[in-house]
Amino acid sequence: MNAPVNIPPDNVPLKTPEAQTPASADNNVKVGVLDSGVNQSLSNLAGKVSHILRYVGQGNNLGSGVYTPDDITHSPSVATTDVAGHGSYVSQILASNGDEGTYTGSQNVDLYEAQTSNDHQGHSAINDQMAAILDLHNHYGVNLFNASWGSDNHYEANSNATHVLRYLAATNGLIVFSAGNDARLDPAAESLTPLVDNTIANGLLTAVGIDDNKQLYRGLDENGQIKGSNACGRAAAWCLAGQYVTGPLREFNNNGYINFYGTSGAAPQVTAAAAEVWHKYPWMTASQVKQTLLTTADYLPDGSYSGLPYNDTFGWGELNASRAENGPALFSSLFGDFNAQVPDSQYVFGNDISGNAGLIKSGNGVLELAGNESYTGNTTVNQGTLLVSGSINGGGVTIAPQGILSGSGAVSSTHNNGTVDLSQGSLTVNGDYTQSHDGVLNAYISHQLEINGNAELDGTVNLVNKNFVTGGNYDILHAQRVQGQFSQVNGSKFLAVDRVTYAADNVNFDVTQISAQDAVGAGDALSQAGAKVVDSMFAAANAVAQRQQNGAVLTANEQQLLDYTANLQSSTSGDAVQHIVDSHSAVIYAELPSVLLAEQNRLTQTVANRLSAMDGMEEATPGVWTSHDYMKNQYHPDGWNKVTSTTNNTSLGMDGRVSHALLLGGFINKNEMNVTLDRNGGSLKGKQDGFGAYAQYDAASFYINGLAIYQRGNADIKRPVMSNGSQSTEKSNTDISSSTLYLESGYTFELPHEVDVTPYASVEYDRSRTDGVDEDNLHGVNVSGMKGEQSSVALGSRVNYLVSDALRVGAWAQVSKVVSRNISDMTLATNLSGQDISLDSPEFDRNSFDYGLNINYILLNSVQIFAGMQSSTANEQALSASAGLKYYW
């Protein structure tokens, strides 16, 4: 008696092996083995068995749809995990790794063993089998099943098996049945269920068994009765043949080796091939996997002829697993048009595809047709790319607005509403070519669209280059007759189409180069600097291309120059061009001297304020001190990169009075600087060690301060180099040094309430140097050493308030001006072109208003704690903070 089957609703989403949940390791295909279990300790099944679940009795739950199989995966008893041995043999044919010379199955599967047998003969209840299918499919994401069994049952449309198999086929499942071993004209009843409901055929295959003579296997059993494979019979349309005798296999109890007889061994051969197809083409539906296996089988004639590609004896013929891994071999009305829903990757159909149906290419990925295709149905490219490296010789090709046709092969008559892309080579149209107003032709220089019929043109043509172009006259299209014209012609940002000539049988472009300086237009200083560098490479490439045209054999470096500049030339986006020229400017080397001068100026001001503060408490007896300075600044010279810098400086010093009026001191310091530039300018990490000396002469209310600092170190520099669609990172290291002389003089006015005001004037000289850099890389540059120096003056005033004998707070402000500045120009040569280019160096602001606060506190009559903050209008962002202490005796 049949219990009602609980089937999930029809809107359950299709599952594919790639999107199974939970996912298999290494994107393996999950295979449900409906059998007697498995001995997973067999060495040739190592790592292949994911689960062993016992479903005996679970058929009673078909009505509720709630299944609770026993998980016997970790049982140590072979008698428990395989009650008959049959499942172990089937599993080896499916997935054996070939250990110890055994038969080799699929290496891309995970086995989900459904133990449905409860005796040593391997008998099972059909409802238990159906329960296992539903549970593994719905709860474990298994789409592919092997059923090496069959019965003499009679199934109606409302039978449990019919319900389950119908549901499996409707939800992207595929099951492979063995035909049976009774030498009958029809296979077992389960293989005939598509005759009850033809939708089941989408997810069902039947396997018969053949001998070495390509005949259905026949032999005598132990009782002298003729036994052997059943024929495909009425299941011929979904049937094919595997080997009846398979081996050697390990005996299921691991005591030796056997050859396995029966269609129970032919079925897992087909299942393993289905798994390999699904692993290679994870986007295929179950019906398409089935179609691939059937249409790649080797036809075996049986003397009959029905006009169909299969017969009642062998079905579609002998399984050809290696051929199936190259995709389908027939697009037939028996299956309908092949709708390839290809995701974001590239897949290849390598077989010669025949038939009377067509191909629909959907999805964003690339499908390559590498065979000599003779199918007579139409080809429609709805989405993504159809790449033809072979040929399409049958029906017409239609490209939808979101579709792309590419390749170096040949196609039949083509109607282009989308894009024909010649990037892969010249494409041949054996027929007429029509391009609508919405159509696009990506015409690559040196590749042509060869049309052996008539061309009717409209829409857009984009000039694209694969090789470096010096300019000239280029054919982009040949036809028997050309009618119409393109309504829009686009060059690239570095190549212009000056004229389009429409002759009777071809279309021709006059092409000229556009310099990088013209491509960026007026631009700013950074753009013009980068454009000079790019144009130097274009100039060098032109010379090399001319040599090549004159027959010269190019060196590897010359070919790299042509390849790289060709990539730059193909830029079609204004933003891409801007990124390219910005990154090629090597601006970080040009800005480095100004950055060092600015950072040195900020550090000098911090030390000068400290020098003033350290004498303010009248406790300037000899002592040692330490301090830490943090500076964060942002500079933006007009027309150049925005520079953001962070500097940490740690100092250790000692000072004291050598007389009532004279204080002397010195210090050593360690400076770490991080700098980043926007607009693909790069970044650097610099370290400098230095020393300084200072003095103060104080005569009553008048004072003079002097300061000298010298630092030396190096900087690790990284900068991006952008090309069209790619980026490399250049790394280098350069030695750097900086020095400062500072002199300040002021007069202190004592005011009531412990306040004093000190107007002052100062003069400062800063100098920086950087060594030359050779980026030892294809896309790198060779940069000259640079130096910068500047002199500045300032007028300011300090206000201090003595809160107590131990505490003083103060504020200061000054206006400063750089009265002279000399920064050497940068000489640069790219490693690709070798041509020297002189570039102006950017400069930061010359005028600023600086201000800050400070505080000093005497602790325990022997420790002075000091801190300060300052800022400047010379920067878009400026913050300096310092803190330290002095111990004196």
NORWOZI-V586914 format. One record per residue. N is the residue number from 0. RES is the residue in one letter. SS is DSSP state (helix for helix, strand for strand, loop for the rest). OMEGA is omega in whole degrees, -180 to 180 (999 if undefined). Layout:
N RES SS OMEGA
N RES SS OMEGA
This chain:
0 M loop -179
1 N loop 170
2 A loop 177
3 P loop -177
4 V loop 177
5 N loop -178
6 I loop 176
7 P loop -177
8 P loop -175
9 D loop -175
10 N loop 174
11 V loop -176
12 P loop 177
13 L loop 177
14 K loop 172
15 T loop -179
16 P helix -180
17 E helix -174
18 A helix -180
19 Q loop 177
20 T loop -3
21 P loop -175
22 A loop 176
23 S loop 177
24 A helix 177
25 D helix 179
26 N helix 176
27 N loop 178
28 V strand 179
29 K strand -180
30 V strand 175
31 G strand -179
32 V strand -177
33 L strand -170
34 D strand -174
35 S loop -176
36 G strand -178
37 V loop 169
38 N loop -174
39 Q loop 178
40 S loop 176
41 L loop -173
42 S helix -178
43 N helix 173
44 L helix -176
45 A loop 176
46 G loop -176
47 K loop -174
48 V strand 179
49 S strand -179
50 H strand 167
51 I strand -176
52 L strand -178
53 R strand -175
54 Y loop 179
55 V loop -178
56 G loop -179
57 Q helix 176
58 G helix 177
59 N helix -177
60 N helix -179
61 L loop -179
62 G loop -179
63 S loop -176
64 G loop 179
65 V loop -175
66 Y loop -178
67 T loop -180
68 P loop 174
69 D strand 176
70 D strand -178
71 I loop -176
72 T loop -173
73 H loop 177
74 S loop 180
75 P loop -174
76 S loop 176
77 V helix 179
78 A helix 178
79 T helix -174
80 T helix 173
81 D strand -172
82 V loop -175
83 A loop -177
84 G loop -177
85 H helix -178
86 G helix 179
87 S helix 179
88 Y helix 178
89 V helix -178
90 S helix 177
91 Q helix 179
92 I helix 179
93 L helix -162
94 A helix -179
95 S loop 177
96 N strand 177
97 G loop -178
98 D helix 179
99 E helix 175
100 G helix -180
101 T loop 177
102 Y loop -178
103 T strand 178
104 G loop -180
105 S loop 178
106 Q loop -175
107 N loop -179
108 V strand 166
109 D strand -175
110 L strand 174
111 Y strand -173
112 E strand 176
113 A strand 179
114 Q strand -177
115 T loop -180
116 S strand 180
117 N loop 176
118 D loop -174
119 H loop 175
120 Q loop 177
121 G loop 179
122 H loop 179
123 S strand 178
124 A loop -178
125 I helix 180
126 N helix 176
127 D helix 176
128 Q helix -179
129 M helix 178
130 A helix 179
131 A helix 179
132 I helix -177
133 L helix -176
134 D helix -179
135 L helix -179
136 H helix -173
137 N helix -173
138 H helix -180
139 Y loop 177
140 G loop 179
141 V loop 179
142 N loop -173
143 L strand -176
144 F strand 171
145 N strand -180
146 A strand -180
147 S loop 179
148 W loop 178
149 G loop -176
150 S loop 174
151 D loop -180
152 N loop 174
153 H loop -175
154 Y loop 174
155 E loop -178
156 A loop -178
157 N loop 178
158 S loop 179
159 N helix -179
160 A helix 179
161 T helix 178
162 H helix -175
163 V helix -179
164 L helix 175
165 R helix 180
166 Y helix 180
167 L helix -180
168 A helix -178
169 A helix -178
170 T loop 170
171 N loop 175
172 G loop 179
173 L strand 179
174 I strand -180
175 V strand 178
176 F strand 169
177 S strand -174
178 A loop -177
179 G loop -168
180 N loop -176
181 D strand 179
182 A loop -180
183 R loop 179
184 L loop 178
185 D loop 175
186 P loop 179
187 A loop -169
188 A helix -176
189 E helix 179
190 S helix -178
191 L helix -179
192 T helix 174
193 P helix 176
194 L helix 177
195 V loop 178
196 D loop -173
197 N helix 177
198 T helix 180
199 I helix -178
200 A helix 179
201 N helix -176
202 G helix -177
203 L strand 174
204 L strand 177
205 T strand -179
206 A strand 171
207 V strand -177
208 G strand -180
209 I strand 178
210 D loop -177
211 D loop 179
212 N loop 178
213 K loop 175
214 Q loop 174
215 L strand -175
216 Y loop 174
217 R strand 178
218 G strand 180
219 L strand 176
220 D loop -176
221 E loop 179
222 N loop 180
223 G loop 179
224 Q loop 178
225 I strand 177
226 K strand 178
227 G strand -173
228 S loop 166
229 N loop 175
230 A loop 178
231 C loop 177
232 G helix -177
233 R helix 176
234 A helix -172
235 A helix -175
236 A helix 178
237 W helix -173
238 C strand 173
239 L strand -170
240 A strand 169
241 G strand 180
242 Q strand -179
243 Y loop -179
244 V strand -175
245 T strand 177
246 G strand 0
247 P strand 175
248 L strand 172
249 R strand 172
250 E loop -171
251 F loop 177
252 N loop 172
253 N loop -178
254 N loop -178
255 G loop -176
256 Y strand 177
257 I strand 162
258 N strand -175
259 F strand -177
260 Y strand 172
261 G loop 174
262 T helix 172
263 S helix 175
264 G helix 177
265 A helix -178
266 A helix -180
267 P helix 172
268 Q helix 179
269 V helix -180
270 T helix 178
271 A helix 178
272 A helix 177
273 A helix 179
274 A helix 179
275 E helix 178
276 V helix -178
277 W helix 177
278 H helix -178
279 K helix -180
280 Y loop -173
281 P loop 180
282 W loop -178
283 M loop 171
284 T loop 177
285 A helix 180
286 S helix 180
287 Q helix 174
288 V helix 177
289 K helix 179
290 Q helix -180
291 T helix 180
292 L helix -178
293 L helix -172
294 T helix 177
295 T loop 177
296 A loop 178
297 D strand -175
298 Y loop 177
299 L loop -179
300 P loop 177
301 D loop 179
302 G loop 178
303 S loop 175
304 Y loop -179
305 S loop -175
306 G loop 180
307 L loop -179
308 P loop 178
309 Y loop 177
310 N strand -172
311 D loop -177
312 T loop -172
313 F loop -175
314 G strand -178
315 W loop 177
316 G loop -176
317 E strand 177
318 L loop 174
319 N loop -171
320 A helix -178
321 S helix 178
322 R helix -180
323 A helix -180
324 E loop 175
325 N loop 176
326 G loop -177
327 P loop 177
328 A loop -178
329 L strand 167
330 F loop -170
331 S loop 175
332 S loop 174
333 L loop -179
334 F loop -172
335 G loop 178
336 D loop -179
337 F strand -179
338 N strand -177
339 A strand 179
340 Q strand -171
341 V loop 179
342 P loop -172
343 D loop 175
344 S loop -179
345 Q strand 179
346 Y strand -175
347 V strand 165
348 F strand -174
349 G loop -178
350 N loop 169
351 D loop -173
352 I loop 178
353 S strand 174
354 G loop -176
355 N loop 177
356 A loop -175
357 G loop -177
358 L strand 172
359 I strand 180
360 K strand 177
361 S strand -178
362 G loop -173
363 N loop -177
364 G loop -178
365 V strand 172
366 L strand 180
367 E strand 172
368 L strand -175
369 A loop -177
370 G loop 176
371 N strand -169
372 E strand -180
373 S loop 179
374 Y loop -172
375 T loop 176
376 G loop -179
377 N loop 175
378 T strand -180
379 T strand 178
380 V strand -178
381 N strand -177
382 Q strand 176
383 G strand -173
384 T strand 167
385 L strand -177
386 L strand -177
387 V strand 174
388 S loop 173
389 G loop -180
390 S strand 171
391 I strand -171
392 N loop -175
393 G loop -175
394 G loop -176
395 G loop 179
396 V strand 176
397 T strand 180
398 I strand 179
399 A strand -176
400 P strand -180
401 Q strand -176
402 G strand 179
403 I strand 172
404 L strand -178
405 S strand 177
406 G loop -179
407 S loop -179
408 G loop -177
409 A strand 178
410 V strand 176
411 S strand -176
412 S strand -170
413 T strand 173
414 H strand -172
415 N strand 169
416 N loop -178
417 G loop -177
418 T strand 166
419 V strand -174
420 D strand -176
421 L loop -176
422 S loop -176
423 Q loop 180
424 G loop 178
425 S loop -178
426 L strand -179
427 T strand 174
428 V strand 178
429 N strand -176
430 G strand -179
431 D strand 177
432 Y strand 178
433 T strand 176
434 Q strand -178
435 S loop -180
436 H loop 179
437 D loop -177
438 G loop -179
439 V strand 172
440 L strand 173
441 N strand -173
442 A strand 179
443 Y strand 177
444 I strand -177
445 S loop 172
446 H loop -178
447 Q loop 168
448 L strand -177
449 E strand -175
450 I strand -179
451 N loop 173
452 G loop -179
453 N strand 178
454 A strand 174
455 E strand -166
456 L strand 171
457 D loop 175
458 G loop -170
459 T strand 169
460 V strand 178
461 N strand 175
462 L strand 180
463 V strand 180
464 N strand 173
465 K loop 177
466 N loop 179
467 F loop -175
468 V loop 178
469 T loop -173
470 G loop 179
471 G strand -174
472 N strand -173
473 Y strand 171
474 D strand 177
475 I strand -174
476 L strand 173
477 H strand 179
478 A loop 173
479 Q loop 177
480 R strand 180
481 V strand 176
482 Q strand 179
483 G strand 180
484 Q loop 173
485 F loop 180
486 S loop 179
487 Q strand -180
488 V strand -177
489 N strand 169
490 G loop 173
491 S loop -180
492 K loop -180
493 F loop 179
494 L strand -179
495 A strand 173
496 V strand -177
497 D strand -177
498 R strand 174
499 V strand 179
500 T strand 178
501 Y strand 177
502 A loop -177
503 A loop -174
504 D loop 178
505 N strand 174
506 V strand -171
507 N strand 178
508 F strand 164
509 D strand -171
510 V strand 174
511 T strand 178
512 Q strand 171
513 I loop -180
514 S loop 178
515 A helix 179
516 Q helix 175
517 D helix -178
518 A helix 179
519 V loop 178
520 G loop -180
521 A loop 176
522 G loop 175
523 D loop -176
524 A helix 180
525 L helix 180
526 S helix -179
527 Q helix 177
528 A helix 179
529 G helix 180
530 A helix 177
531 K helix -179
532 V helix -180
533 V helix -180
534 D helix 177
535 S helix 177
536 M helix 177
537 F helix -180
538 A helix 178
539 A helix 179
540 A helix 178
541 N helix -180
542 A helix 180
543 V helix 179
544 A helix 178
545 Q helix 177
546 R helix 179
547 Q helix 179
548 Q helix 179
549 N loop 174
550 G loop -178
551 A loop 174
552 V loop -174
553 L loop 171
554 T loop 179
555 A helix 180
556 N helix 179
557 E helix 179
558 Q helix 177
559 Q helix 177
560 L helix 180
561 L helix -180
562 D helix -177
563 Y helix -179
564 T helix 174
565 A helix 178
566 N helix 177
567 L helix -178
568 Q helix -175
569 S loop -179
570 S loop 179
571 T loop -177
572 S loop 176
573 G helix 178
574 D helix 180
575 A helix 179
576 V helix 180
577 Q helix 178
578 H helix -179
579 I helix -176
580 V helix 178
581 D helix -175
582 S helix -179
583 H helix -178
584 S loop -175
585 A loop -171
586 V helix -177
587 I helix 177
588 Y helix -180
589 A helix -177
590 E helix -175
591 L helix 179
592 P helix 179
593 S helix 177
594 V helix -180
595 L helix 178
596 L helix -179
597 A helix -180
598 E helix 178
599 Q helix 179
600 N helix 180
601 R helix 180
602 L helix 179
603 T helix -180
604 Q helix 179
605 T helix -180
606 V helix 179
607 A helix 178
608 N helix 178
609 R helix -180
610 L helix 178
611 S helix -176
612 A helix -175
613 M helix 179
614 D loop -171
615 G loop -175
616 M loop -179
617 E loop 178
618 E loop -174
619 A loop 173
620 T loop -177
621 P loop 179
622 G strand 177
623 V strand -179
624 W strand 174
625 T strand 179
626 S strand 175
627 H strand -180
628 D strand 176
629 Y strand -179
630 M strand 174
631 K strand -175
632 N strand 176
633 Q strand -179
634 Y strand 178
635 H strand 178
636 P loop -174
637 D loop 177
638 G loop -177
639 W loop -179
640 N loop 167
641 K strand -176
642 V strand 176
643 T strand -177
644 S strand 174
645 T strand -177
646 T strand 172
647 N strand -176
648 N strand 178
649 T strand -176
650 S strand 173
651 L strand -174
652 G strand 178
653 M strand 177
654 D strand 178
655 G strand -180
656 R strand 174
657 V loop 173
658 S loop 180
659 H loop -174
660 A loop -170
661 L strand 175
662 L strand 177
663 L strand 178
664 G strand 177
665 G strand -179
666 F strand 169
667 I strand -178
668 N strand 175
669 K strand -172
670 N strand 176
671 E strand -172
672 M strand 173
673 N strand -176
674 V strand 174
675 T strand 177
676 L strand 176
677 D loop 179
678 R loop 176
679 N loop -176
680 G loop 179
681 G strand -178
682 S strand 176
683 L strand 171
684 K strand -177
685 G strand 176
686 K strand 176
687 Q strand 170
688 D strand -176
689 G strand 176
690 F strand -180
691 G strand 177
692 A strand -180
693 Y strand 180
694 A strand 176
695 Q strand 174
696 Y strand -173
697 D strand 177
698 A strand -176
699 A loop -176
700 S loop -178
701 F strand 179
702 Y strand 171
703 I strand 175
704 N strand 175
705 G strand -177
706 L strand 175
707 A strand -179
708 I strand 173
709 Y strand 179
710 Q strand 178
711 R strand 180
712 G strand -180
713 N strand -178
714 A strand 171
715 D strand -173
716 I strand 173
717 K strand 176
718 R strand 177
719 P strand 172
720 V strand -175
721 M strand 168
722 S loop -177
723 N loop 177
724 G loop 178
725 S loop -177
726 Q strand 171
727 S strand 180
728 T strand 178
729 E strand -179
730 K strand 179
731 S strand 177
732 N strand 179
733 T strand 174
734 D strand -180
735 I strand 175
736 S strand 177
737 S strand -179
738 S strand -176
739 T strand 166
740 L strand -175
741 Y strand 179
742 L strand -179
743 E strand 177
744 S strand -179
745 G strand -180
746 Y strand -176
747 T strand 175
748 F strand 178
749 E strand 179
750 L strand 178
751 P loop 175
752 H loop 173
753 E loop 179
754 V strand 173
755 D strand 180
756 V strand -177
757 T strand 170
758 P strand -179
759 Y strand 173
760 A strand -178
761 S strand 173
762 V strand -175
763 E strand 175
764 Y strand 179
765 D strand 178
766 R strand 177
767 S strand 178
768 R strand 172
769 T strand 178
770 D loop 176
771 G loop -177
772 V strand 173
773 D strand 177
774 E loop -173
775 D loop -176
776 N loop -178
777 L loop -176
778 H loop -175
779 G loop -179
780 V strand 172
781 N strand -173
782 V strand 178
783 S loop 170
784 G loop -176
785 M strand 175
786 K strand 177
787 G strand 176
788 E strand 179
789 Q strand 175
790 S strand -179
791 S strand 176
792 V strand -179
793 A strand 171
794 L strand -178
795 G strand -179
796 S strand 176
797 R strand 176
798 V strand 180
799 N strand 179
800 Y strand 179
801 L strand -178
802 V loop 177
803 S loop 178
804 D loop -176
805 A loop -171
806 L strand 175
807 R strand 176
808 V strand -178
809 G strand 176
810 A strand 180
811 W strand 176
812 A strand 179
813 Q strand 168
814 V strand -177
815 S strand -180
816 K strand 173
817 V strand -175
818 V strand 175
819 S strand 179
820 R strand 179
821 N strand 178
822 I strand -176
823 S loop 174
824 D loop -179
825 M strand 172
826 T strand -172
827 L strand 172
828 A strand 177
829 T strand 178
830 N loop 180
831 L loop -174
832 S loop -179
833 G loop -177
834 Q loop 180
835 D strand 178
836 I strand 176
837 S strand -178
838 L strand 174
839 D loop 179
840 S loop 179
841 P loop 177
842 E loop 177
843 F loop -177
844 D loop 179
845 R loop -176
846 N strand 179
847 S strand 171
848 F strand -175
849 D strand -178
850 Y strand -179
851 G strand 178
852 L strand 174
853 N strand -179
854 I strand 178
855 N strand -180
856 Y strand 178
857 I strand -178
858 L strand 175
859 L loop 177
860 N loop 180
861 S loop -178
862 V strand 175
863 Q strand 177
864 I strand -179
865 F strand 179
866 A strand 180
867 G strand 174
868 M strand 179
869 Q strand 179
870 S strand -176
871 S strand 176
872 T loop 179
873 A loop -175
874 N loop 172
875 E loop 174
876 Q strand -177
877 A strand 176
878 L strand 174
879 S strand 179
880 A strand -180
881 S strand 178
882 A strand 180
883 G strand 177
884 L strand 178
885 K strand 174
886 Y strand -178
887 Y strand -178
888 W loop 999
